[in-house]
Each structure stands twice: as C-alpha cells, then as structure tokens.
Amino acid sequence: MKRYLIVLGILSLFLTSCGNTANDTVQVEDSTASSVEPTTANESEKHYSADGTELRIDMSQYGENAKLLTADDIYLLSYECGSISGSHPPRLLIIEGQEQLDCALEQYELALPADGLTEDELLFYDTAIAEPFNKMTAEYPVSDYSYVIEYDEVSRGGYDLKVGALLVDEENLFFVHTADSRTPKESSLQFDVMGGFCYMAAVPKDTLMNGHYEGWTYPDKNGIAP
C-alpha cells in the first residue's frame, strides 16, 4: 500500500511539472507576438527633386501610371521672372507640334527677332520668358519634344516659388513645388507689388497621356483661348 502511494505521488508530481512547462511555453509565445511593431504602410512616401530637395506631392492620390519627372528625366526650368508686361503671357501652355509652336510665338509674345532687338525695342520688349523659351526650343526641337510652360503671377511680395518636378498622368498635369517654396500667409504684411515665376519643361514625345488636359491651353490659328 505504501509503495502504491509513493508511485501515485511521483506520478502526480510529474504531471504537475509538465503542465507548468506547457504554460510557460505558451506565455513566451504570447510575449513574443505582442512585441511586434505595427506596420507603417499608410505613411506617405517622400519624393525628391534632382538636387535632393523634398517635393510637395503625395503620389498615392494619382493613378498607377502616373509619372513624377524631375530634372534627371527631362529638361526642367524654374525661376523668378518678375511681372510680365505683355497682355498674353503663357499662363498654362502646352505645345506639341510646329504649327502650335508658330502660333505660340506670335500669340503669346514668345518670338524673338532673328537679328536681335534694338535698344529702343529692349525698353518695351519683355524677354524674361521669351529668351529661355527660345533657348529651350533650340536645344530640344519640337519634332522630338513637347513643351509645357506655366507663368505663375503673384500680386504681392513674400513669395519664393520653386518647382522640382512635373507630374504626368491620364487626367492630371502640373508642376510640383518643392517643400522649401514659400507662400506668405494672407494675414501677413507684404508689399503690394506684381511679380511672377515661370516653369517650363521639354518632355519626349508620347510622355503626355492626354490629348487635351483640362485647364491647359493648346495654341491654334483661331487665336488666344479665353
């Protein structure tokens, strides 16, 4: 009888030990699982211009075929041009062929005389956009490239606008500002002075994905679009 009780006691201790080991194992697995960090897949991916400046863009808002083209991909120019005195500056202009280019040169005062300007003409002729535009068309012929130009006019001081890319997709086309661009708050005190910034790009043919982007002007023989 004593031997039976001893065996029963040993068996009881063995089963209790196994149960504790199983519980300990489960607790370790639970502890490991709870230490996993949540993913950050929803965090917006940052994008940068050719010189490494961050761009103000969230590409998740656009289609899977959208392209973000920087100066590493295309000819891209961004500069402060000041107020343009002409009556029809190229506010949002797309040029895709020689006929459209000829119309733009005439209608948007982008043409430069072949023999240059006289001193008197220089006093009244605004070349702030015309000169860099003609340089671009000479280096990137319209037979191989399409041109995208924007004149961004401002009515007071405090602006410092720069673009570092051109976004192209099926429905959207626009120049993308860099994160260090500066726009004054409406409540801030600034000089009332007209100014402007110009952005232009030459993109290889077939880069644009839409035959007529909304809000953009395509020059034609019928004259300047309203």
Disulfide bonds with the S-S distance in Angstrom:
none
